[in-house]
């Protein structure tokens, strides 16, 4: 079965932007690192479970949105993409498109 994948990263630099209707958690310095790590691990576990449960073997597109995924930092996004790649290896083929939502103030060349 084919399905696209939306990954919600609820972390933001501020509590809530005026235009946002999604669930979000403000990032307070580095105090959220454990929460971010735990959330991403739970997200990966659930993604793998859902792919298996619904017998999904093809994910042509992945969209990572939120919150502001870029606000969690390049390290967390790199870890997420690396762990997702392990899940993709169980599929027929890798996604042909991966999009990550970002705000300019939370993304730079390293991102």
Secondary structure as UniProt FT lines:
FT   STRAND          5..9
FT   STRAND          11..12
FT   TURN            18..19
FT   STRAND          25..26
FT   TURN            29..32
FT   HELIX           33..53
FT   TURN            54..55
FT   STRAND          61..66
FT   HELIX           69..72
FT   HELIX           74..88
FT   TURN            89..90
FT   STRAND          97..100
FT   HELIX           104..106
FT   TURN            109..110
//
